[in-house]
Amino acid sequence: MTSAATESKPKVLVTGGTGFVGSHVVYQLLTAGYPVRAICRSPKLAEFKGTYAAFGQLFEAYEMDDLLTGDFSQASHGIGAIVHVAALIPRPPCTAKDIYEASTVPSAGSVTATNRILTAGIQAGVKKIVVTADAGSVHNLVAHPTAGSHDFFEDTTYDHTTWRDLPPDGVDWETVELDVAYFASKALSERDAWKLADENPSVDFTTSKPHHDCFAPGPVFTLRFPVLPPTIHGPFIPNYPTPKARQALGSPNFIYNLFALGPSAHFRPFWQVSAQANVKDIARAHIDALSLPPLPARSDGTRERKRLIVYAGNMFWTDVVDHIREKWPQIRDWVVKRELMEAVQMTTAKYDSSFTNRVLGWSQESYIDWKQTVDETVDTLLKWESATKQ
């Protein structure tokens, strides 16, 4: 990597860089030659630095123990771009109401914290921002407490123009599942970012959505908010710290459920969302979004909202267990019986990622297919098992 290549790329501030998706974002940024300042809580600081030691001075770990209250004016100093991956929700144990109010209560909420992070960046002269949203801000998952919800189990297609319904005032939060509250939280965070875009018409805003919009004239600032991912699977990055507990595996746990407890394991919930993407493709969308120019202005002077859905296709557990049995004979006898997976109702809704592909210059064929994604995930999980048993 030449110094000229590095100098041509802005220094990127990353939140959530210690997590599953965030670590891939940091790794791909560094590999592409971007200097990175990644925020990390103090207990993980030394380990975090060690993960990226091979990148030398390109990588800087920035200590901040609480994103909800931390000083982003200092963190944004000297920064040219922000990639905001972190999900600003309460730490467990928490209720659905806790999760939702974290996005609505100004004193500590996700909406307010997202606004603070982005505003601090704008005030510091940051020119580009990419924010990880969630495809949950696009669809209404089953059990969403609103009338007229889209049925995620029907032949529905969601695209970059679709928005999730928000819970009505007075909803009984005792009846709301945690994931529904989380999706509502992410939808509110994205809406808050677009409100910020309305208030800054000289800023070019973009959003990108893995399962987990952009507008306004002017070349000054690009908010890539958000990448909207579906269910995320795939490997850990090289040198990723070994999670000490299964709960820390993140979304690979969904596939681990298929062989961790034996062939007769029959418990709920097996994750029901079939829409999926490889974590490496999700990170790739963040990196490509950084160099994405504003979309051409329409005749009325506005620009289409860049809400980037990252979606490789649907994947069903019956096919996955068949594939694991065939490809991984050493765990064949532990894989959940196919008939048990047949009893799990999987979502049939699809996402239309044609807008993302057009804007980023991708093709649908460029996404990592589900079989490779499953193989990479299983390989990572078996290595994790081996490491934790030593």
N, C-alpha and C positions, 0 to 999 in steps of 0.2 A: 504494500500500500504506500503510495507516494504522499509526501506532505501536501502536494498540490491538491490531490484528491480529497484529503481530509479537510483542507482549508476551504474547499468549495462547498462543503456540507455544513449545515448549522449544527450547533451543539443542541442535543435533544434532552429535555427533562422528561423522565418517565416515572409515573406513579404505578404502584402495583407490580413492580419489577421482580419481586421475590415469588410471585405466584406462577401458576401453570402457564397461562397465556402471556403474562407480563415477562416471564423469563425468556420466552421465545421472541418476543418483541425486542428485548434488550440484545439478545444474541444475534438476531438478524440485523439490527441496526449496526452493531459493532462489526459484524462480518462485512457489511456494505460500506464500512469506513466512516460511519457517523460517530463523532464523539458523544458520549452519553453521560448524563448525570442522573442516577437512579436513586429514588428515595427509599429508605429502608429504616425499620425500627431498630433501636440500639441492640436488642438481644441477638439479632441476625447479622449485625454489621460485619464482623470479621469473616463469617462464613460467606456472606454475599461478596465481599471483596475477593475472596479466594476463588469463587466460581469463575470470575472473569479476569483473573490475574494475567492470563496469556495475552490480553489485549493492552496491557501496560497503561500508558497515560490516556488512552482513548476512553477508559472507564473511570468514573468517579462515583463512589457511594456517598449519598447525602443523608445524614442522620435526621430523622423526624419521627417521633413516636406516635403522633396522632394527626392524621390527615384532616380531621374535622376541625382542629384548632390550630394547626401548624402555620408558620409564617411563610407563605409562598412568595412574598415580595423578595425575600432574600434568596430563596431557592431558585427564583426565575432570573436572578442577576446573571447577565452574560449568556442567556439562553436564546436560541433562535427558533426553537420549535418545542412544543409540548405534546407528548403522547400520554393521555390520561386513561390508564387501564383499570385502576383500582375501583372496586365497588365500595361505596361509602355507606356501609350498613352496620348496625350494632353487632358487637361480638356476642356469640352465644354464651349462656342460654338467653333466648329472646323470644317474644311472641310475634304473631303476625302484625299486631298493632304497633309494636316497637319498630319493626322493620319499616312499615308504612310511614309512621310518624317521623322516622329518621329522614324522610324525604319531604316532610311538610312543615315540621317545626323549625322556624328560622334559627333558633339558638344552636342547633347541632345537626341539622338535617343534610341529607345527601344533596338536595337541590341547592341549598345555600352553600354547602362546601364546594360543589361543582362550580357554582357561580364565582366563589372566591378564588378558586384555582385559576379559572379562565381569565377572570378580571385582572388578577395579579400578573398573569402572562401578558395580557394586552397592554397594561400600564408599563411593563418592562420592555415593551417593544417587540415582543414575540410575533413572528410573521405567520407561523403555521401551527395549528393545533389539530391533533387527531384524538378523538375520544371513543373508547370502547363502550358501545351501548349493548343492547341485548335484543334479540329478535322477539323477546317477550313484550317489547314496546310496539310491536307490529301486530301481534295476534292476541286473541283472548283465549287463554288456556281454559280447559274444562274447569268448572267450579268457580269461574270468575264471578264475583258478586254484583253483576250488572245485568240489566235487562237488554235483550237484543244482542247478546254476545254471538260472535261468529263461532261456529262449531268447528273446533280443531280436529274433530274426528270425521269430518265430511270431506268431500272432494273440493276443497277450497284452495285457492292460490293467493298468497300474500305477496305484495311487492313493496317498493320503496315509497309508495304513496299511502300505504295502509297504516292506520294508527290504532292502538289499543284503547278500549273504553276505560275510563278511570272510575274507581269505586264512588258511588254516590255518598253524599253526606248522610251520616247516621247509620252506616253499615255496621252490622253486628260482627265485630272482628273475631269473636269466639268461633264463628262458623267459617272463617277464611283460612285456607291452607298457607303455610309459610312461603311456598314458591309463588303463589298468586300475589301475595303482598310484595315479594321481591320484584316480580315483573312490573307491578304498579309503581314501585319505587324507581325502577330504571326508566319507565316511561315518563315519570315526572321529572327525572333528572334531564332527560333529553329535551323535554318541552322547555325546561328552564334554560337550557343552553340556547335553544332557538329564540327564546325571549331576549336573551343577551344579544343574539345576532340582530334582532329587530332594533335594539337600542344602539347598535354599532353598524350603521349602514355602509361604512367604508371597509368593513371586514368581510372577507370571503369565508363563509362557513361551510363545512362538510361534515356529515356523520357517516359512520361505517358500522354495520350491524352483523356480527356473527349471531347465532341463535342465542345471541346474547346473542339534517337534511341539508342541501347547502344553497345559500342564496346570498343576496345583497351584492350590489355592484362594488367594484374597487379591488385592486390587486394587492392591497396592503397586508392582508391577514387571511390565512386559511384555517378555518376550524374544521378539521376532519371529524365531525361528530355526528354519528358514531359509526364504528364498525359494528354491524349487527350479526353476531354468530348464532347458529343453531346449537344443538348439542355438540360439545367439543371433545374429540378423542385424539389420540396420538402419543408420541413419545415425550420423554423429558429431554431437555437440552444436554449436551455433553457437560460433565462435571456438576450436574444439578445436585444439590444437597439431598441426601437420602431422607425422605420423610420418615419420621420416627414412629408415626402411628398411621393406621390405615385411613383414618378420617382426613389426614393431610394429603392424601393422594389426589384429591380434586376429582374432576369428572372421569378420569380413568377408572374410578371406582365402579362406574356403571358396567363396564366390561368385566372388571374383577368379580362382580357379583355372579357372573356366569360360570365361574369355575372355582371360586374360593370356598364354597360351603358344601360342595358335593352335588351329585346328580339329582337328588330329591329335594333340593332346596326350593322351598315354596313360600316366599314371603313377599310382602308388599312394603314399599313400592319397587318393582322393577321400573326403571325409567320408561315412560310411555312415548316420549317424543322421538319419532323416527328421523326427522330432519337432522343432518349431521354435516360436519366439516372437520378436516384435519387441522390441528392447532398450528401447524406450519403454514397452511394457507391463510389462516386468520391473521397470523403475524405478518405474512407477506402483504396482505391488504393494508395494514397499518403503514408499512414501510413505503409501499407504492403510493399511498395517499399523500405522503409528505411532499412528493414531487409533482403532484397532480395540480395543473393550473386551474383557475376558475373556469367554470363552464361559460360558454358564450352567452351574452345577454340576450334576452328575448325582446320582442318589439316594444314591450312596455317598460324596458329597462331592468326588470328583475331577472334573477337567475334561478334555475331549477334547484331544489334542495338536493344535495348530494347525501342521501342516506344509503349507504353501501351494504347490501345484504350479501353475506358470504355463505354460500350454500352449495355443497357438493352433490346433494341428492338425499333420498330417503334410504334408511337402513333398518331392516327388521330383525328382531332377535332370533327368529326361527332360522333365518339365513346365517346369522352370525354363529350360532351354536353349531350348525352343520359345518361351517367353514373351520371353526376352531378344532373340531374333532378330526377333520381331514388333515389340516395343516400342522397341528400340534399334538402328535400321538402321545407324548409324555404326560399330557394332562387330560387325555381323551376320557378316561374313566371318571373324571371329576366334573365334566361339563354338565350343566343342567339339562335334563331330559327335554327333548324337543316338544313333547306334548304339553309340558308345563309352560313353555314359551308360547305355544299356540293359544293358551288361555289368557295371555296378556294382551289387552286391547291396545294396539299401537295407533298413533296418529297417522292419518292419511293425507292431511293437508300438505301442500307444497309451497315452496318459495320461488318467486321469479327473480333470478339474479341477473337477468339480461342487462339491466341498467348498470349494475356493478361491472359486468364484463365489458360493456361498451365504454364506460368512463375510464376504467383502469387498463383497457387494452387486453383483457384476458379473453380466453375462450372457455366454454364449459368443460372441454376436454383437458384443460390445464390443471383442473382440480385433482388432488390426490383421491383415488377411488377408495371405496369403503373397505375393500379387502386389504389393501396396503395399510390403511389406517388401523384396522383391527390387528393386523400382524405387528405393526409397530407398537401398538398399545400392549398387546400380550407379551411381547419381548421385554418391554420396559417393566411390566408387572412381575414377570418371572425373575428378572434381575433384582428388582426391589425385594422380592421374597427371599432370594438368596442372601442379599446383603443384610437384611434385618435378622436373619437366623444365625449369622456368624457371631 
